[in-house]
Amino acid sequence: MIYFGPAGNSVSFYEQGHKNTYEAFAWLHNMGLNAYEYSFGRGVRLGQAAAEKIAEQAALYGVKLSVHAPYYINLATDDPEKMENNARYLLQSVTAARWMGAKRVVFHAGSLGKLKREQAFERVKDSLSDILNRLETARIFDVEICPETMGRIKQIGDMDEVIALCRLDERLVPAIDFGHLHARGLGALKTEEDFAAVLDKLERELGGERAKRFHVHFSRIEYTAAGEKMHRTFADTMYGPDFAPLAVQIVKRGLEPTLICESKGTMAEDAAEMKRIYMETRVKA
């Protein structure tokens, strides 16, 4: 099974008179989409009753849910208070995800600050191990935690780092943001071979179900010498990467990822375009 859907709600969703996220699932179903990522980017402010209403509607329309933990999590910090806060933010995200029936929580590992890359990464590993232990103590085993590849060069989250984090525990599933990889590589993903190299590394160094049913973020992206600047839409064809080469590789390899589109304002429409490209590619294969 392969899943396509948006991160959040398109501008058109609100222009058509919708106001609440629980209304999104019938709307997405009518577009042929079956995934949705709910963002806690600015904090976990969703109550249990509202979350359960979202869960009910998503299940009714066959939409697979994931959530994104707060953007300000930085597991590379050495400040004890901030470390405790980071753990709390991620655990809050997991709790809300369970209320919603979401099975994956995506998060940003952190940034270097004034640290050397190796030091920052070791702190991230230690912090993440602590969070996994807390989940185990709480007997929470039904939510996958997804470290995301990041778009800025001074952030923790290149392919090697994400794979290394996922090796810590089977509950860790990679969230491969191809727009971010394109940006931090200063335009690295142009050909089918470029995408194949990413997927080869995932299979070679992680393998198994996590290399087949991993999490994907995709959008065109604008970047500078420092990496990611901003997400763009599929209509902004002057920016990469293109989805078609990735679709070819997904079909060739028989992969079954969850593909979340993060286009700016047209995420649902562009997710539907991703599905169209995938289906056409599968027919031609």
C-alpha positions as CSV (number, residue, x, y, z in Angstrom):
1,M,0.0,0.0,0.0
2,I,1.3,3.4,-0.9
3,Y,-0.1,6.7,0.6
4,F,-0.3,10.2,-0.7
5,G,-1.4,13.3,1.1
6,P,-0.7,16.8,2.3
7,A,1.0,18.3,5.3
8,G,-1.8,20.5,6.6
9,N,-4.6,22.2,4.6
10,S,-4.3,23.8,1.2
11,V,-5.4,27.4,0.8
12,S,-8.3,26.1,-1.4
13,F,-9.6,24.1,1.5
14,Y,-10.3,27.3,3.4
15,E,-11.4,29.2,0.3
16,Q,-14.1,26.6,-0.2
17,G,-15.6,27.4,3.2
18,H,-14.0,24.7,5.4
19,K,-12.7,25.8,8.8
20,N,-11.8,22.7,10.8
21,T,-9.3,19.9,10.1
22,Y,-11.8,17.2,10.8
23,E,-13.5,18.3,7.6
24,A,-10.4,17.7,5.6
25,F,-10.7,13.9,5.3
26,A,-13.8,13.8,3.1
27,W,-12.3,16.5,1.0
28,L,-9.1,14.6,0.6
29,H,-10.9,11.4,-0.1
30,N,-12.8,13.1,-3.0
31,M,-9.3,14.0,-4.4
32,G,-8.2,10.4,-4.3
33,L,-5.8,11.0,-1.4
34,N,-5.3,8.8,1.6
35,A,-2.7,10.4,3.9
36,Y,-2.5,13.6,6.1
37,E,0.2,15.0,8.3
38,Y,-1.0,17.2,11.2
39,S,1.5,19.8,12.4
40,F,2.3,20.6,16.0
41,G,5.0,22.9,14.6
42,R,4.3,25.7,17.0
43,G,3.3,23.5,20.0
44,V,0.9,20.7,20.9
45,R,-2.3,22.6,21.5
46,L,-4.8,20.0,20.4
47,G,-7.2,18.6,23.1
48,Q,-8.2,15.0,23.3
49,A,-11.8,15.5,22.2
50,A,-10.8,17.4,19.1
51,A,-8.1,14.8,18.4
52,E,-10.5,12.0,18.7
53,K,-12.9,13.7,16.3
54,I,-10.1,13.9,13.8
55,A,-9.3,10.2,14.3
56,E,-13.0,9.3,13.7
57,Q,-13.2,11.2,10.4
58,A,-9.8,10.1,9.2
59,A,-10.7,6.4,9.8
60,L,-14.1,6.9,8.2
61,Y,-12.5,8.1,4.9
62,G,-9.5,5.8,5.0
63,V,-6.8,8.5,5.6
64,K,-3.6,7.5,7.3
65,L,-2.4,10.1,9.8
66,S,1.0,11.2,10.9
67,V,2.0,14.2,13.0
68,H,4.9,16.6,13.0
69,A,6.4,17.5,16.4
70,P,7.2,21.1,17.3
71,Y,9.8,22.7,15.1
72,Y,11.8,24.2,18.0
73,I,12.9,20.8,19.3
74,N,16.7,20.7,19.4
75,L,18.1,17.5,20.8
76,A,21.7,18.9,20.5
77,T,21.3,21.2,23.4
78,D,23.4,20.7,26.6
79,D,21.1,22.9,28.7
80,P,19.3,20.5,31.2
81,E,16.1,22.5,31.3
82,K,16.0,22.7,27.5
83,M,16.8,18.9,27.3
84,E,13.8,18.2,29.6
85,N,11.6,20.5,27.5
86,N,12.6,18.8,24.3
87,A,11.7,15.4,25.8
88,R,8.3,16.8,27.0
89,Y,7.5,18.2,23.5
90,L,8.2,15.0,21.8
91,L,6.2,12.9,24.4
92,Q,3.3,15.4,24.1
93,S,3.4,14.9,20.3
94,V,3.3,11.1,20.8
95,T,0.4,11.3,23.2
96,A,-1.6,13.6,20.9
97,A,-0.7,11.3,17.9
98,R,-2.2,8.3,19.8
99,W,-5.4,10.3,20.5
100,M,-5.6,10.9,16.7
101,G,-4.8,7.4,15.7
102,A,-1.6,8.6,14.0
103,K,1.2,6.0,13.9
104,R,4.1,8.2,13.1
105,V,5.7,11.3,14.7
106,V,8.2,13.3,12.5
107,F,10.7,15.5,14.2
108,H,13.7,17.7,13.5
109,A,16.8,16.5,15.4
110,G,18.4,19.9,16.0
111,S,21.1,22.3,14.9
112,L,24.8,22.7,15.4
113,G,24.9,26.1,17.1
114,K,28.5,26.6,18.1
115,L,29.2,22.9,18.4
116,K,31.3,20.7,16.1
117,R,29.1,18.4,14.1
118,E,30.3,15.3,15.9
119,Q,29.6,16.8,19.3
120,A,26.1,17.9,18.3
121,F,25.3,14.5,16.8
122,E,26.4,12.6,19.9
123,R,24.1,14.8,22.0
124,V,21.2,14.1,19.7
125,K,21.8,10.4,20.0
126,D,21.9,10.6,23.8
127,S,18.8,12.7,24.0
128,L,16.9,10.5,21.6
129,S,17.9,7.3,23.5
130,D,16.6,8.9,26.7
131,I,13.2,9.7,25.0
132,L,12.9,6.2,23.7
133,N,13.5,4.9,27.2
134,R,10.8,7.2,28.5
135,L,8.4,5.8,25.9
136,E,9.3,2.3,26.9
137,T,8.8,3.1,30.6
138,A,5.3,4.4,29.7
139,R,4.6,1.2,27.7
140,I,4.2,3.2,24.5
141,F,5.2,0.9,21.6
142,D,2.6,1.7,18.9
143,V,4.0,5.0,17.5
144,E,7.0,5.2,15.2
145,I,9.4,8.1,15.7
146,C,10.7,9.6,12.4
147,P,13.9,11.7,12.3
148,E,13.7,14.0,9.3
149,T,16.5,14.8,6.8
150,M,17.0,18.6,7.0
151,G,17.5,21.3,4.4
152,R,20.1,23.6,6.1
153,I,23.7,22.5,6.2
154,K,24.1,23.5,9.8
155,Q,21.3,21.3,10.9
156,I,21.6,17.7,12.1
157,G,19.9,15.6,9.4
158,D,21.9,14.5,6.4
159,M,21.2,11.0,5.1
160,D,24.0,9.4,7.1
161,E,22.9,11.0,10.3
162,V,19.3,10.0,9.9
163,I,20.2,6.4,9.1
164,A,22.6,6.4,12.1
165,L,19.8,7.6,14.4
166,C,17.4,5.0,13.0
167,R,19.9,2.3,13.9
168,L,19.4,3.1,17.6
169,D,16.0,1.4,17.7
170,E,13.5,-0.4,15.4
171,R,10.9,2.2,16.4
172,L,12.8,4.8,14.5
173,V,11.7,5.2,10.8
174,P,13.5,7.6,8.5
175,A,11.6,10.6,7.2
176,I,13.3,11.4,3.9
177,D,12.6,14.9,2.8
178,F,13.8,15.0,-0.8
179,G,13.3,18.8,-1.0
180,H,15.6,19.2,2.0
181,L,18.2,16.8,0.5
182,H,18.1,18.8,-2.7
183,A,18.6,22.0,-0.9
184,R,21.4,21.0,1.5
185,G,23.1,19.4,-1.5
186,L,22.7,22.7,-3.4
187,G,20.7,21.2,-6.2
188,A,21.7,17.5,-5.6
189,L,18.6,15.7,-7.0
190,K,18.3,16.2,-10.7
191,T,18.3,12.8,-12.4
192,E,16.8,9.4,-11.7
193,E,20.3,8.2,-10.7
194,D,20.5,10.9,-8.0
195,F,17.3,9.6,-6.4
196,A,18.5,6.0,-6.9
197,A,21.6,6.8,-4.9
198,V,19.5,8.0,-1.9
199,L,17.4,4.8,-2.0
200,D,20.4,2.6,-2.5
201,K,21.9,4.0,0.7
202,L,18.7,3.5,2.6
203,E,18.5,-0.1,1.5
204,R,22.2,-0.8,2.0
205,E,22.6,0.8,5.4
206,L,19.2,0.3,7.0
207,G,17.3,-2.2,4.9
208,G,14.1,-4.2,5.8
209,E,10.7,-2.7,6.2
210,R,12.0,0.7,7.1
211,A,13.7,1.0,3.7
212,K,10.5,0.0,2.0
213,R,7.8,1.7,4.0
214,F,9.7,4.8,5.1
215,H,8.2,8.3,5.4
216,V,8.6,10.9,2.6
217,H,8.3,14.7,2.5
218,F,8.3,16.2,-1.0
219,S,8.1,19.7,-2.5
220,R,10.0,21.9,-4.8
221,I,12.4,24.1,-2.8
222,E,14.3,27.3,-3.1
223,Y,17.8,27.3,-1.5
224,T,20.9,29.5,-1.0
225,A,24.5,28.6,-0.2
226,A,23.4,27.7,3.3
227,G,20.7,25.3,2.1
228,E,16.9,25.6,2.4
229,K,15.3,29.0,2.0
230,M,11.6,28.2,1.4
231,H,9.3,25.6,0.1
232,R,7.7,26.2,-3.3
233,T,4.8,24.7,-5.3
234,F,4.8,22.3,-8.3
235,A,3.9,25.3,-10.4
236,D,7.2,26.9,-9.5
237,T,9.1,24.8,-12.1
238,M,12.3,26.9,-11.9
239,Y,12.9,25.1,-8.6
240,G,13.6,21.4,-8.1
241,P,13.4,18.6,-7.4
242,D,11.0,17.0,-9.8
243,F,8.9,14.1,-8.6
244,A,8.9,12.0,-11.8
245,P,12.3,10.5,-11.3
246,L,11.5,9.4,-7.8
247,A,8.2,7.9,-9.0
248,V,10.1,5.8,-11.4
249,Q,12.4,4.5,-8.7
250,I,9.4,3.8,-6.3
251,V,7.8,1.7,-9.0
252,K,10.9,-0.1,-10.0
253,R,11.7,-1.1,-6.5
254,G,8.2,-1.9,-5.3
255,L,8.4,0.6,-2.5
256,E,5.4,1.5,-0.3
257,P,6.2,4.8,1.4
258,T,3.9,7.4,2.9
259,L,4.4,10.5,0.7
260,I,3.5,13.8,2.3
261,C,3.5,16.9,0.1
262,E,4.8,20.1,1.7
263,S,4.2,22.5,-1.1
264,K,3.5,26.1,0.0
265,G,-0.3,26.5,-0.1
266,T,-1.1,23.8,-2.7
267,M,0.0,20.8,-0.7
268,A,-3.2,18.7,-1.4
269,E,-3.3,19.6,-5.1
270,D,0.4,18.8,-5.5
271,A,-0.1,15.6,-3.6
272,A,-2.8,14.6,-6.1
273,E,-0.3,15.4,-8.9
274,M,2.3,13.2,-7.2
275,K,-0.2,10.4,-7.2
276,R,-1.1,11.0,-10.8
277,I,2.5,10.8,-11.8
278,Y,3.0,7.7,-9.8
279,M,0.0,5.9,-11.3
280,E,1.0,6.8,-14.9
281,T,4.5,5.5,-14.2
282,R,3.1,2.3,-12.8
283,V,1.0,1.8,-15.9
284,K,4.0,2.3,-18.2
285,A,6.2,-0.1,-16.2
